[in-house]
Amino acid sequence: MSEKVDDESLLGMEELEPSPIEDTPISTSLDGSKEYFPQSSSSTPPSHHQTTLGLGNHGPAWYLTRVQKYSSYTFTIFAAFHITNTSIIPLITQSVPASEPYILLTRPYYQSPLAEPIIVIIPLIAHVASGIALRLYRRKQNLDRNGAETLRDRRLIAWPKVSGISKLGYLLLPLALGHAYTTRILPPDQSSINLSYISHAFAKHAAVAYTGFSALVSVAVLHSVWGWAKWLGWTPEHVTHGGVDGQRSRKRRWYAINSISALIAGLWLAGGLGVVGRGGETGGWIGREYDELLRSIPIVGDWF
């Protein structure tokens, strides 16, 4: 019976011509050994592609976030110079005329034709533009994710939420531009623009000067300190654990960030308002030149 089955099995088999195997293996395995038969492509680990600069294939949001982050680094250098000249040195000397020489010494480091664009102008433009572009890009992502094709569909989808840091930044922009206009753009001769010019403005119209300067310093410090806390991962939103411990951690961070902001703003205002703001009017032809500059300021110039 078994012989009959074997005969039928042999009859069902097809005889094939032998095919030689190459003398040299055609594949190398991961451990370096030679193999005759290559492994399938599915077993090879995925590779991480990189650009020629080694930056990797990141999306626009990754690059925009880093432009916004690193542009704030250089602008912080300018802020450190500025608070030193307009607050710390006047607090030490307790005199506007005694503080003027120090401004002349440090001014070339951040107001020269080469340094000012690198430290102030370009970082400021990059910081603001990248923030706006990042918001527009996230808006586009939301529209694509929800399949919004018509104008009606777009109106039904809400814009990304504006964070508190962004709101402070939008509020700071007109204040900073106004300050730059009155101190850097409006005056034809920068050699006469110093702390005495600021003191003269405080003496001519204290309400406008005190309100504008206090708002500028407060908003700038809050935006900067909260922004640095975000870059360093110290904001309350970075607390991941919940429960009572999580709530306590968030509160401690909120109080710590605002306390640091109040300390820096208080230091800046103490020198700016307490010393420079009480320096008094400038007499002579320089004082008359200051009066003409202040009266030429749009909107608020008539109040001077």
Long-range contacts (C-beta under 8 A, 24 or more apart in sequence): 60-133, 60-137, 61-134, 61-137, 61-138, 64-130, 64-133, 64-134, 64-137, 65-130, 65-134, 67-126, 67-127, 67-130, 68-126, 68-127, 68-130, 68-131, 68-134, 69-231, 71-122, 71-123, 71-124, 71-126, 71-127, 71-130, 72-123, 72-127, 72-224, 72-227, 72-228, 72-231, 73-123, 74-118, 74-119, 74-123, 75-119, 75-120, 75-123, 75-124, 75-127, 76-224, 76-228, 77-110, 77-119, 78-110, 78-119, 78-120, 79-220, 79-224, 81-106, 81-109, 81-110, 82-110, 83-264, 83-267, 83-268, 86-195, 86-198, 86-268, 86-271, 86-272, 86-276, 87-267, 87-268, 87-269, 87-270, 87-271, 87-272, 88-267, 88-271, 89-271, 90-195, 90-271, 90-272, 90-275, 90-276, 91-267, 91-270, 91-271, 91-274, 91-275, 93-275, 94-275, 95-275, 96-195, 96-196, 96-199, 96-275, 96-276, 96-279, 97-196, 99-195, 99-275, 99-276, 100-194, 100-195, 100-196, 103-194, 103-195, 104-194, 111-190, 124-176, 128-169, 128-173, 131-166, 131-169, 135-159, 135-160, 135-162, 135-166, 164-226, 165-223, 165-226, 165-227, 165-230, 168-219, 168-222, 168-223, 168-226, 169-223, 169-227, 171-219, 172-216, 172-219, 172-220, 172-223, 175-212, 175-215, 175-216, 175-219, 175-220, 176-216, 176-220, 178-212, 179-212, 179-216, 181-297, 182-293, 182-297, 186-293, 186-296, 186-297, 187-293, 192-286, 192-289, 195-276, 195-279, 196-279, 196-282, 196-286, 196-290, 197-282, 197-290, 197-293, 198-272, 198-276, 198-277, 198-279, 199-276, 199-277, 199-278, 199-279, 199-280, 199-281, 199-282, 200-279, 200-281, 200-282, 200-287, 200-290, 200-291, 200-294, 201-290, 201-294, 201-304, 202-273, 202-276, 202-277, 202-278, 202-279, 203-279, 203-280, 203-281, 204-281, 204-291, 204-294, 204-304, 205-294, 205-303, 205-304, 206-277, 208-300, 208-303, 208-304, 209-277, 210-273, 210-277, 213-269, 213-272, 213-273, 213-277, 214-269, 214-273, 217-265, 217-268, 217-269, 217-272, 218-265, 221-261, 221-264, 221-265, 221-268, 222-258, 222-261, 222-265, 225-257, 225-260, 225-261, 225-264, 226-257, 226-261, 229-253, 229-257
